């Protein structure tokens, strides 16, 4: 859901409702506390410190009981709280000053309120980089999060509220977004992406038949599709982090694109294929060891242990290869023009200029990933900038293509022609958000 003309009080009301429906034993903060917190953070986002805009994360966490329900097994990279000798009143100046020592990619500030509802900063929380790595698909797991929720200042007048790994809402200037479209998993966009993964799907099917004949490809198909879409999400997140703006075009027909820097970069595709194979090898070998131990065997053969170790190391190596390939391609988006991919995810070049000129009289903004008729809002394409209009024109003239535009402010919009309509999706889910089991469903 998107609500325009929203204020920090609207964000506070939404979060207050969500927390009232949580399954946590912790008390929900008073609405006035949330209003003060979000207002302070909102205005802090407009403050500069040493010539740089403020970027910081805060965690609402009780200093009297910061870890009320620790897990049985404490992993080494789990968060901890580092308490200040004195509490600091929460205000714009203090937040801006402390932000220089609290990079949100690695830490957050511990904030709470007293019996009078006054907010204060009482410490810092470490190990946040593992949280960010999971959100950005750079690790396979992440530990539970501290406190009640986290708030991130991502940009000027932009607040993002997270509950565990669930994104509850974003307030961007005067627009409150409480629902994000998972277009890469369901709907017409996901169908195009899955179709593009046809070749690699066939390759993995052949790999299973040759290397693991007892395995059914149907059991692995969802995994193959997820790695394919995750890689695209990782690319978009990297482009987004440059704050330069960029565009990605996935199409087999490049006749209407003048590529300034033509390449034929297959490494990302090959790395995805290698990762899938090594992940399968690792899982199957580990499963054989578990079955052997479950059957009462007390030992594991040297060969089986070596196979597991080799597969695990190979999987890690090729995962790093994907990371490097994604960074390599993402940096090319900083040159004006589109980054062009074939439908097989082979990069064909960058700095591309789209020559398509013909545009539909109207395009349709979809409020749902599935782009149902009731969810479509017609709008004039001339309301958009040059980069968006070029992508609209290309996708209109080339059905089956997929255009993605990343604005300088981080907004991501996806374009594709579906039958006789040019559809645009915005507020796209790119990070690895997960619904929290601690929150009950509520109507936004």
Residue, then its C-alpha position, 0 to 999 in steps of 0.5 A: x500500500x502507498x499513502x501519499x501526503x504522509x507524515x512521521x505521525x502516520x509512520x508511527x501509527x502504522x508501526x504502533x498498530x503492527x507492534x500491538x499485534x506482535x507475539x512478543x512479550x515486550x511492551x509496545x512503546x506509547x504512540x507518543x514515543x514512536x512519534x517523537x522517535x520518527x520525527x527526530x530521525x526524519x529531521x536528522x536525515x536532513x542534517x549534514x555532519x562534516x559535509x556529509x549527509x547523516x546515515x545511521x541506524x537505531x535499535x529500540x532496545x531496553x537497557x534493563x533487559x536487552x536480551x530477554x530470550x537468547x537462543x540455546x546456541x549462541x553463534x560467534x557472530x551474534x550481536x552484543x550491546x556496548x553500553x556508554x558510561x552516560x546516557x545521551x538525550x536523543x536529539x538531532x545534534x547527538x544523532x548526527x554527531x554519533x553517526x560518524x562512529x556508527x556506520x549502519x552497515x556495521x552497527x546501530x545505536x541503542x535507543x530507549x525511553x524513560x518513564x516520562x517517555x523521553x528518548x535517550x541513546x545508551x549504547x551501540x550494537x555490533x556485528x550488524x554487517x552479518x544482518x546486511x549481508x543476509x538482506x543483500x543475499x551475500x550470506x545464507x543465514x542471519x541471526x535474530x535481531x536485537x531489540x524491538x525494531x530497527x530504523x534506518x536513515x537511508x537518504x534525505x527524509x527517508x526512514x526504513x523500519x525493520x522488524x527482524x528481517x521484515x520491512x514494515x514500512x518506508x517513509x520517503x519524503x511524504x510517501x508512506x509505503x507499507x507493501x512491496x511488490x515481489x515481482x521477481x517471484x510471482x506475476x508476469x515479470x517472474x515468468x519472463x525471468x524463469x523463461x530466461x533461465x531455461x538454458x541453465x535449468x536444462x544444464x542442471x537437469x543434465x548435471x543431475x542425470x549424469x552426476x546424481x541419477x537418483x535425484x529428481x530435477x523437480x526437487x531442485x527447480x525452485x532452488x535453481x530459479x531462486x538463485x537466478x532471481x537472487x543474482x538479479x536482485x543483487x545486481x540491482x542492489x549494487x547499482x542502487x548503492x552507487x546513487x548514480x542511477x542506472x538502467x538494465x535491459x534484458x532482451x535478445x533483440x539489440x537492434x534498437x540499442x547503440x552499445x558504446x562499450x560492447x562486451x561478451x561477459x559470460x562469467x556471471x552465467x558460468x558462476x551461477x551454473x557452477x554455484x548451483x552444481x557445487x551447492x547440489x554436490x554439497x547438500x547431497x554429500x552432507x545428506x549421505x553423511x547424515x543418513x550414515x550416522x542416523x543408521x547407527x554407523x559411528x564413523x564416516x569414510x575418508x572418501x565421503x568426508x573428502x567429498x563433503x569438504x571439496x564440495x563445500x570449499x568449491x561452493x564458497x569459491x564460486x559464491x565469491x566469484x558471483x559476488x565479484x562478477x555482480x560488482x564488475x557489472x554493477x559498476x558499469x551502470x555508472x556510465x550513462x546508458x543502459x547495461x544490456x543483457x541477453x536473456x541468458x544473462x550474458x552481459x552484452x555491453x554498457x553505455x547503451x543508447x536506446x533508439x526506440x521512439x514510439x511510445x504508447x499513449x498511456x502506460x499502466x502502473x500496477x499495484x500488485x505483482x500479478x498486474x491484475x486488471x483491477x490493480x492497474x492505474x493508467x498514466x501518461x508516459x510523458x510524466x517521466x524523465x528521459x531514462x524512463x521514457x526510453x525504456x518505455x519506448x523500447x519495451x513497448x516495441x519489443x514484447x518479451x523484453x524486461x527493462x529496469x530503471x534505478x533512479x538516483x534516489x534509489x527507486x527501482x521501476x520495472x517495465x514490460x509489455x504484457x499483451x496490449x499494455x505497457x506495465x510499470x511496477x514500482x516499490x520493488x522487493x529486492x532485498x531478502x526480506x522475510x515475514x516475521x512469525x512474531x507479527x500477526x497479519x494486519x490490514x494496512 
